[in-house]
Amino acid sequence: MYLLCGLIGAFLGARQAKKRNGSRADVAQYAAGYGIFFALIGLLVTVLLDRSVI
């Protein structure tokens, strides 16, 4: 689940940087930042769901 969230975050970050007319480095940095953030959120949700089910 966190991998999927990371990919979605990377896509959203790249789209945000392109929307702001960023260079390739900006697009890569936004994609990495959003990807890491969304992956951490996905990991947190996964852990919370795992703990609450058992």
C-alpha positions in Angstrom: 0.0 0.0 0.0 2.8 2.4 0.8 4.5 1.8 -2.5 1.3 2.6 -4.4 0.9 5.8 -2.3 4.5 6.7 -3.1 3.9 6.3 -6.8 0.8 8.4 -6.6 2.7 11.1 -4.7 5.5 11.1 -7.2 3.0 11.6 -10.0 1.2 14.4 -8.2 4.6 16.1 -7.3 5.8 15.9 -10.9 2.5 17.3 -12.1 2.7 20.2 -9.6 6.2 21.1 -10.7 5.3 21.0 -14.4 2.2 23.2 -13.6 4.6 25.8 -12.1 6.9 25.6 -15.2 9.7 24.0 -13.3 12.9 22.6 -14.8 13.7 18.9 -14.9 15.5 19.2 -11.6 12.4 20.8 -10.1 10.2 18.1 -11.4 12.5 15.4 -10.0 12.7 17.1 -6.6 9.0 17.6 -6.3 8.4 14.0 -7.4 10.8 12.7 -4.8 9.5 14.9 -2.0 5.8 14.1 -2.7 6.6 10.4 -3.2 8.4 10.1 0.1 5.7 12.0 2.0 2.9 10.0 0.5 4.8 6.7 1.1 5.2 7.7 4.8 1.5 8.4 5.1 0.7 5.1 3.4 3.0 3.3 5.7 1.4 4.9 8.8 -2.1 4.0 7.5 -0.9 0.4 6.9 0.5 0.1 10.4 -2.6 1.6 12.0 -4.9 -0.7 10.0 -2.8 -3.7 10.9 -2.8 -2.9 14.6 -6.5 -2.2 14.8 -7.6 -5.4 12.9 -5.6 -7.8 15.1 
